[in-house]
Amino acid sequence: MVALIFLSLIPCFGYGQATHFLTWKTEPPTEIFGERVFMDELEKQFFIDSLKNGLIATGFLELTQEEKSLGSDSSALILSLGAKYYWKEIKTDEIPVSIRDKISPLKPDYNSLIRWMKEATLLAENQGFPFAQIRLGQIEKRGDSIDASLIFDRGPLITWDSVEVIGDTKTQKKYLQQLVDLQPGTPFSQADLSAAAVFLRRSPYFLLEEPPMVSFQIKTAKPSFRLRDRNANVLDGIVGLLPNENEPGKMLITGQLDLELYHLGGKGRDVLLHWQRLNIQTQSLDISAKESFLFNSPLDVKVGFNLLKQDTTFLNRYFSLDFGYRISNSGYLTFFAKRQAGDLISTFRYRENTELPEVADFRWNQYGIHFELNKLDDPFLARRGWLLQSEFAAGNKKILQNTGIPDEAYLGIDLNTPQYQGKILIENHFFLSPNFGLWLRGSGGIMRNENLFLNDLFRLGGLKSIRGFNENFFYARSYGFINFEQRLFFDKSSYLMVFVDGGMIENPYFAASKDYPVSFGAGINLETGSGVFRFIYGLGKSNLQPLEFSYSRIHFGYLARF
């Protein structure tokens, strides 16, 4: 009743434009009254209905109304409440067990009844009965209490039909059917359709232009998705200016090429190529290809090849085979196998060694699992949400004897040992205002083996890890670092940024095995008509690099999407 009285006292504005004045009151056993001014008849009727529903909810089931005209623009409403009843028992025996058991027990009051009926209807809707109805059956009065039972009309069983793809997209119908997992013949579910829409909005391949539509036919429901392809493919060339260590006082130009082709043929097929020249004698190459829903199964398969030539010291390469499975709309699980090979390029400096040097020839067959949970609001430039990635791998590593190194260097060394590694990454995006946001990322990793070599270790440094240093500048047996970035947006995908990176790196081959690098800098991300221009300036300090402007790093490039 307090709520009803409060409702009656809400002030009205715009009296000069009002068209109707209403006074109202209730008759015993409860007497309340009020007056309201309404702009039109529809607004007045909505108020009367809300008032009556509130009274019925409190137990006045015999409520009647009488409205008397007091003039052309005013009237009086009299509500006769009658006796007040209390719900004693509401039977739910006719509701299917598959629905009833998933809802908390029904309390004998009107508001709980309405909520319970809505929940039951939604559950039926998600079990293949979108036209299900629940209503009160026979009502029995016993004094001032009432008993009732619920009647359930499930309606026809509706199953999914095949999906329909419309819009400016090359996405194949068969691919989308597997992606949203609304399989023909399975029961209709509004919850599954809504979840599919949320998932498609995070797709890097296309945009969902409007909420999905459903057309109901004879016992089937056909979902339609209007898609528009994103400019997801990438052609990215970056030029870096570094101090030339071989010629002091001069700069060294390095290069990088990223070619990423996504969603080829509209089937979720990806081909990626990354090449990088870190200095005159160091280069890396990374190639991978992914096929989605291999042989119409729920599995994605990915093959990859990576090569790293580290000046004249060693050559690393690995082959990988991944099988991925989507466990939910935001979770992705991958099982992988890798064969990693490390070989020395030049052994002249080790020809008189009596102990193994910091680098060696080896083969490591590893098997692992990778898990990703993606809650970002956009696959390219997120402003809200978070991302979690974790990975664990283990396997046997075999050390190969190099003829350029004396045999006594291998004496007492176990050439076959188990090796394992783990990695984790967490990032979060904070959207504080339309023009200001924060990005925070934490990453860590650990590697263990009886005989770890320099060409075994993690490689860190550069734009994708700790900025202000050369790419792959650090070697690490274990590491942990944090990236913090403030972004001032002046367009949807254009912003100015300042950053601070810092962390801990452990390297058993350096005099100070633990290093605490830190870096800071600023940059700009500028969206153009067909791509993004990036310019980043960073300055870093570590055990191996002093905090001096001569060691600053400048990276600029143009990322073209098509």
C-alpha positions in Angstrom: 0.0 0.0 0.0 2.9 2.4 0.7 3.9 2.0 -2.9 0.4 2.9 -4.1 0.2 5.9 -2.0 3.7 7.0 -3.2 2.5 6.5 -6.8 -0.5 8.7 -6.2 1.8 11.5 -4.9 4.2 11.6 -7.8 4.1 15.2 -9.1 3.0 15.8 -12.6 4.5 18.4 -14.9 3.1 20.2 -17.9 -0.4 21.0 -16.5 -0.9 23.5 -19.2 -1.0 20.7 -21.8 -3.0 18.2 -19.8 -6.2 16.7 -21.3 -7.7 14.9 -18.3 -7.8 15.2 -14.6 -8.6 12.1 -12.5 -9.4 11.7 -8.8 -9.5 8.2 -7.4 -10.2 6.4 -4.1 -10.6 2.9 -2.7 -13.5 1.8 -0.5 -13.2 -0.3 2.7 -11.5 -2.4 4.0 -8.6 -0.2 2.9 -9.1 3.5 2.1 -6.5 5.4 0.0 -7.0 8.2 -2.4 -5.2 10.5 -4.8 -5.4 12.6 -7.9 -3.4 12.7 -11.2 -3.3 14.8 -14.4 -2.8 12.9 -17.7 -1.7 14.0 -21.1 -4.0 11.6 -23.0 -6.5 8.7 -22.5 -3.9 6.0 -23.0 -1.7 7.4 -20.2 -4.7 7.5 -17.9 -5.7 3.9 -18.7 -2.2 2.6 -18.1 -2.2 4.2 -14.6 -5.6 2.6 -13.8 -4.4 -0.8 -14.9 -1.2 -0.5 -12.8 -3.2 0.5 -9.8 -5.6 -2.4 -10.1 -2.9 -4.9 -10.7 -1.1 -3.7 -7.6 -4.2 -4.2 -5.5 -4.9 -7.6 -6.9 -1.4 -8.6 -6.1 -2.0 -7.8 -2.4 -5.1 -10.1 -2.3 -8.1 -8.1 -3.4 -9.3 -10.5 -6.0 -12.9 -9.3 -6.1 -11.9 -5.8 -7.1 -14.4 -3.8 -9.1 -14.3 -0.3 -10.5 -16.6 2.5 -11.3 -15.6 5.7 -13.1 -17.9 8.7 -13.1 -17.5 11.7 -15.4 -17.1 15.1 -13.7 -16.9 17.1 -16.9 -15.4 17.0 -20.3 -11.8 16.8 -19.0 -12.2 15.2 -15.5 -13.5 12.1 -13.9 -13.6 10.2 -10.6 -12.6 6.5 -10.1 -14.0 4.4 -7.3 -12.4 1.0 -6.6 -14.4 -1.4 -4.5 -11.9 -3.8 -2.9 -14.1 -6.4 -1.4 -12.7 -9.1 0.8 -9.0 -9.7 1.0 -7.8 -13.2 0.3 -4.6 -15.1 1.0 -3.0 -17.7 -1.2 -2.8 -21.0 0.7 -1.7 -23.5 -1.9 -0.8 -23.4 -5.6 -0.4 -26.8 -7.2 2.1 -27.4 -9.9 1.5 -31.1 -10.5 0.6 -30.6 -14.2 3.8 -28.8 -15.0 6.4 -31.1 -16.6 9.1 -32.3 -14.3 11.8 -31.1 -16.7 10.6 -27.6 -16.1 9.3 -27.8 -12.5 12.6 -29.2 -11.1 14.6 -26.3 -12.5 12.7 -23.6 -10.7 12.8 -22.9 -7.0 9.6 -24.0 -5.1 6.6 -21.8 -5.7 5.6 -19.5 -2.8 1.9 -19.0 -2.2 1.7 -15.3 -3.1 0.7 -13.4 -6.2 4.1 -11.8 -7.1 5.9 -15.2 -6.7 3.2 -16.8 -8.8 3.7 -14.3 -11.7 7.5 -14.7 -11.5 7.3 -18.5 -11.4 5.0 -18.6 -14.4 7.4 -16.4 -16.4 10.3 -18.6 -15.5 8.4 -21.8 -16.4 7.4 -20.3 -19.7 10.9 -19.3 -20.6 12.2 -22.8 -19.7 9.6 -24.3 -22.0 10.6 -21.9 -24.7 14.2 -23.1 -24.5 13.1 -26.8 -24.6 11.4 -26.5 -28.0 8.0 -25.0 -27.0 8.0 -21.3 -27.8 4.2 -21.1 -27.8 3.8 -22.7 -24.3 1.3 -21.1 -22.0 0.7 -21.5 -18.2 -2.6 -20.3 -16.6 -4.5 -20.7 -13.4 -7.0 -23.6 -13.3 -9.8 -24.0 -10.9 -9.7 -21.6 -7.9 -11.3 -22.7 -4.6 -12.2 -20.3 -1.8 -12.0 -21.5 1.8 -12.9 -18.6 4.0 -10.3 -15.9 3.4 -7.8 -18.3 1.7 -7.7 -19.7 -1.8 -6.3 -22.8 -3.4 -5.5 -23.1 -7.1 -3.6 -25.3 -9.6 -1.6 -24.4 -12.7 -2.5 -25.7 -16.2 0.2 -26.1 -18.7 -0.4 -26.0 -22.5 2.9 -26.7 -24.2 1.8 -26.1 -27.7 3.5 -27.8 -30.7 7.2 -29.0 -30.5 9.3 -26.6 -32.7 12.6 -27.8 -34.1 15.3 -25.8 -35.8 15.5 -25.6 -39.6 18.7 -24.9 -41.5 20.1 -21.3 -41.1 19.7 -18.6 -43.7 22.6 -16.2 -44.4 21.7 -12.8 -45.9 23.7 -9.6 -46.4 27.0 -8.6 -48.0 29.1 -11.6 -46.9 30.9 -14.6 -48.4 30.1 -16.7 -45.4 29.0 -20.1 -46.4 25.7 -21.4 -45.0 27.2 -24.7 -43.9 30.0 -22.9 -42.0 27.6 -20.6 -40.2 25.4 -23.6 -39.3 28.3 -25.3 -37.5 29.5 -22.1 -36.0 26.2 -21.1 -34.2 25.4 -24.8 -33.5 21.7 -24.5 -34.2 21.5 -27.9 -35.8 18.4 -28.8 -37.8 16.0 -31.2 -36.0 17.1 -30.1 -32.5 14.5 -28.4 -30.3 14.1 -24.6 -30.6 15.7 -22.5 -27.9 15.5 -18.8 -27.6 18.5 -18.8 -25.2 20.6 -20.6 -27.8 19.6 -18.1 -30.5 20.5 -15.1 -28.2 23.8 -16.7 -27.3 24.6 -17.3 -31.0 24.0 -13.6 -31.6 26.4 -12.6 -28.8 29.0 -14.9 -30.2 28.7 -13.7 -33.8 29.2 -10.1 -32.7 32.7 -11.0 -31.6 33.6 -12.7 -34.8 36.7 -11.3 -36.6 35.3 -12.3 -39.9 32.0 -10.4 -40.1 29.6 -8.1 -38.4 26.1 -9.1 -37.3 24.2 -6.1 -38.6 20.9 -6.7 -36.8 19.4 -9.2 -34.3 18.7 -12.6 -35.8 15.3 -13.1 -37.2 13.2 -16.3 -36.9 10.4 -17.4 -39.3 8.1 -20.1 -37.9 6.8 -22.7 -40.4 5.1 -26.0 -39.9 6.7 -27.2 -36.6 10.1 -25.7 -37.6 11.9 -22.4 -36.9 14.3 -20.9 -39.5 16.9 -18.5 -38.1 18.2 -15.8 -40.4 21.4 -13.8 -39.9 22.2 -10.6 -41.7 26.0 -10.4 -41.9 28.5 -8.0 -43.4 32.1 -9.0 -43.9 34.8 -7.2 -42.0 38.0 -6.0 -43.5 39.8 -8.7 -41.6 42.7 -9.5 -43.9 46.0 -7.8 -43.0 48.9 -6.5 -44.9 51.3 -4.9 -42.4 54.7 -3.6 -43.1 56.8 -2.0 -40.3 60.1 -0.2 -40.5 62.3 0.0 -37.4 65.2 2.3 -36.7 67.8 0.9 -34.3 71.4 1.8 -33.3 73.8 0.0 -35.5 76.1 -1.9 -33.1 78.6 -2.7 -35.9 78.9 0.9 -37.0 78.5 3.2 -34.0 76.8 6.5 -34.6 74.7 5.1 -37.5 71.2 3.7 -37.6 70.1 0.2 -38.8 66.9 -0.2 -40.7 65.0 -3.4 -39.9 61.8 -4.7 -41.4 58.7 -6.8 -40.7 56.0 -8.2 -43.0 52.7 -9.6 -41.8 50.3 -11.1 -44.3 47.1 -12.5 -42.7 44.3 -13.9 -44.9 41.1 -14.8 -43.0 37.9 -16.6 -43.8 39.0 -17.7 -47.2 36.0 -19.1 -49.2 33.7 -18.1 -46.4 34.6 -21.2 -44.5 36.7 -19.9 -41.6 39.9 -20.9 -43.4 43.0 -18.8 -42.3 46.5 -18.5 -43.7 49.1 -16.4 -41.9 52.6 -15.4 -42.7 54.9 -13.3 -40.5 58.5 -12.4 -41.5 60.9 -10.3 -39.5 64.4 -9.1 -39.8 65.7 -8.1 -36.4 69.2 -7.1 -37.5 71.7 -7.9 -40.3 72.1 -11.6 -39.5 68.9 -12.4 -37.5 65.6 -13.2 -39.1 62.4 -15.1 -38.2 59.6 -16.7 -40.2 56.2 -17.9 -39.0 53.7 -19.6 -41.3 50.4 -21.2 -40.3 47.1 -22.4 -41.8 43.8 -23.2 -40.1 40.9 -25.2 -41.4 37.6 -24.9 -39.5 35.2 -27.9 -38.8 37.5 -30.5 -40.4 35.4 -33.0 -42.4 32.2 -31.6 -40.9 33.4 -32.4 -37.4 33.4 -29.9 -34.5 37.2 -29.8 -34.6 39.4 -27.1 -36.2 42.9 -28.1 -37.3 45.9 -25.9 -37.6 49.4 -26.6 -38.9 52.3 -24.2 -38.4 56.0 -23.8 -39.1 58.4 -21.4 -37.4 62.0 -20.6 -38.0 64.4 -18.3 -36.1 67.9 -17.7 -37.2 69.9 -16.0 -34.4 72.9 -14.3 -36.1 75.6 -16.9 -36.5 74.8 -18.8 -33.3 71.9 -21.1 -33.8 68.9 -22.0 -35.9 65.6 -22.9 -34.3 62.5 -24.3 -36.0 59.4 -26.1 -35.1 56.5 -27.8 -36.7 53.1 -27.8 -35.0 49.8 -29.6 -35.3 46.8 -28.2 -33.4 43.3 -29.5 -32.9 40.8 -26.9 -31.5 37.4 -27.3 -30.1 34.9 -24.6 -29.1 33.6 -25.6 -25.7 31.3 -22.5 -25.4 30.6 -19.2 -27.1 33.6 -17.7 -25.3 35.8 -20.7 -24.5 38.1 -22.5 -26.9 40.3 -25.5 -26.1 43.2 -26.6 -28.2 45.3 -29.8 -28.0 48.6 -29.6 -29.8 51.8 -31.4 -30.7 55.1 -29.7 -31.6 58.5 -30.9 -32.7 61.1 -28.2 -31.9 64.6 -28.5 -33.3 67.6 -26.4 -32.4 70.9 -26.5 -34.3 74.2 -24.7 -33.9 75.3 -22.7 -37.0 78.9 -22.2 -36.1 80.9 -24.4 -33.7 84.4 -23.0 -34.2 84.3 -21.1 -30.8 83.4 -24.3 -29.0 86.1 -26.6 -30.5 88.1 -26.8 -27.3 85.2 -26.9 -24.8 85.2 -29.5 -22.1 81.7 -28.6 -20.9 78.5 -28.0 -22.9 78.2 -24.4 -24.0 75.1 -22.3 -23.4 73.7 -23.4 -26.8 73.4 -27.0 -28.2 71.7 -29.2 -30.7 68.4 -30.7 -29.5 65.1 -32.1 -30.5 62.0 -31.6 -28.3 58.7 -33.4 -28.9 56.1 -31.7 -26.8 52.4 -32.3 -26.3 50.1 -29.8 -24.6 46.9 -28.1 -24.1 45.9 -24.4 -24.6 42.8 -22.8 -23.2 41.3 -19.4 -24.1 38.4 -17.5 -22.6 37.4 -14.4 -24.6 35.0 -11.8 -23.2 36.2 -8.9 -25.3 33.6 -6.7 -27.0 35.5 -6.4 -30.3 38.1 -8.7 -31.9 40.3 -5.9 -33.3 40.0 -2.9 -31.0 38.3 -3.8 -27.7 37.2 -1.1 -25.3 35.5 -3.4 -22.7 36.0 -7.0 -21.6 38.8 -9.3 -20.7 40.8 -12.2 -22.2 42.4 -15.2 -20.5 44.9 -17.5 -22.2 46.8 -20.4 -20.6 49.0 -23.2 -21.9 50.9 -26.2 -20.6 53.2 -28.5 -22.6 55.4 -31.4 -21.7 57.6 -33.9 -23.6 60.9 -35.5 -24.0 64.0 -33.6 -25.1 66.9 -35.3 -26.7 70.4 -33.6 -26.9 72.3 -34.4 -30.1 76.0 -34.7 -30.1 77.6 -32.2 -32.4 80.9 -33.3 -34.1 82.2 -29.8 -33.8 82.2 -30.0 -30.0 84.6 -32.4 -28.1 83.1 -35.7 -26.9 84.1 -35.0 -23.3 81.7 -32.1 -23.2 78.9 -34.6 -23.2 80.2 -36.9 -20.5 77.9 -37.2 -17.5 75.1 -35.5 -19.4 71.7 -37.2 -19.6 70.9 -36.8 -23.3 67.2 -37.7 -22.8 65.2 -35.8 -20.2 61.7 -34.6 -19.7 61.0 -30.9 -20.2 57.8 -28.9 -19.5 56.6 -25.3 -19.8 53.6 -23.2 -18.9 52.3 -19.8 -19.9 49.5 -17.5 -18.9 48.2 -14.2 -20.2 45.4 -12.0 -18.8 44.3 -8.7 -20.3 41.5 -6.3 -19.4 40.0 -3.3 -21.1 38.4 -0.5 -19.2 36.1 2.0 -21.0 36.0 5.0 -18.7 34.4 7.5 -21.0 33.6 7.8 -24.7 37.1 9.3 -25.2 39.2 7.6 -22.5 40.1 4.0 -21.8 42.7 1.9 -20.1 44.4 -1.4 -21.1 46.1 -3.7 -18.7 47.8 -7.0 -19.5 49.7 -9.4 -17.3 51.8 -12.3 -18.7 53.9 -15.0 -17.2 55.8 -18.2 -18.1 58.0 -20.9 -16.8 60.2 -23.6 -18.4 62.0 -26.5 -16.6 64.5 -29.1 -17.6 67.8 -30.5 -16.3 69.7 -29.1 -19.3 68.2 -25.9 -20.5 70.1 -24.1 -23.2 70.0 -20.5 -24.5 68.2 -21.6 -27.7 65.6 -23.3 -25.5 64.4 -20.3 -23.7 61.5 -17.9 -24.1 62.1 -14.9 -26.3 60.7 -11.6 -25.1 61.0 -7.9 -26.0 59.4 -5.7 -28.6 55.9 -4.4 -29.5 54.1 -7.6 -28.4 55.7 -8.0 -25.0 58.0 -5.5 -23.4 58.2 -2.3 -25.5 61.3 -0.1 -25.6 63.6 -3.0 -26.5 64.5 -4.9 -29.7 62.3 -7.8 -30.8 63.4 -11.0 -29.0 65.9 -9.0 -26.9 65.5 -11.1 -23.8 66.1 -14.8 -23.1 64.0 -16.1 -20.2 63.7 -19.4 -18.3 60.8 -17.8 -16.4 59.2 -14.4 -16.7 56.4 -12.2 -15.6 55.5 -8.7 -16.8 52.7 -6.1 -16.9 51.7 -3.7 -19.7 49.7 -0.6 -18.8 48.4 1.7 -21.4 46.2 4.9 -21.3 44.3 5.7 -24.5 42.8 9.0 -25.4 40.4 8.4 -28.3 39.7 11.1 -30.9 37.9 8.7 -33.3 36.4 5.2 -33.1 39.8 3.5 -33.8 42.2 6.4 -33.5 43.9 7.3 -30.2 46.9 8.8 -28.5 48.5 6.6 -25.9 51.1 6.5 -23.2 52.4 3.2 -21.8 54.5 1.7 -19.0 55.8 -1.8 -19.1 57.7 -3.7 -16.4 58.5 -7.1 -15.1 60.9 -9.8 -14.0 63.0 -12.1 -16.2 65.2 -15.0 -15.1 68.0 -16.1 -17.3 70.5 -18.7 -15.9 73.2 -17.8 -18.4 73.7 -14.2 -17.4 75.8 -13.0 -14.4 72.8 -11.4 -12.8 70.3 -14.2 -13.4 67.3 -12.0 -12.6 66.6 -8.8 -14.5 63.9 -6.2 -13.9 63.3 -4.4 -17.1 61.1 -1.3 -17.3 60.1 0.9 -20.2 57.8 3.8 -21.0 56.8 5.8 -24.0 54.0 7.2 -26.1 52.5 6.8 -29.5 49.6 7.2 -31.9 47.2 4.8 -33.6 45.6 6.6 -36.6 42.8 5.0 -38.6 42.7 5.9 -42.3 40.2 4.9 -45.0 41.7 1.5 -45.6 44.1 0.8 -42.7 45.8 2.0 -39.5 49.0 4.0 -39.2 51.0 3.4 -36.0 53.9 5.3 -34.5 55.3 4.3 -31.1 58.3 5.7 -29.3 59.7 3.7 -26.4 62.6 4.0 -23.9 63.6 1.0 -21.8 66.1 0.1 -19.0 67.4 -3.3 -18.0 70.7 -5.0 -16.9 71.7 -5.1 -20.6 70.5 -1.7 -21.7 71.0 1.6 -19.9 68.3 4.3 -19.8 69.6 6.5 -22.5 68.0 8.2 -25.5 70.5 6.6 -27.8 68.9 3.3 -27.0 65.3 4.4 -27.6 63.1 2.5 -30.0 61.0 4.0 -32.8 58.5 1.8 -34.6 56.2 3.0 -37.3 54.2 1.3 -39.9 50.9 1.0 -41.8 48.5 -1.9 -41.2 46.2 -2.2 -44.2 43.0 -4.3 -43.9 41.1 -5.5 -46.9 
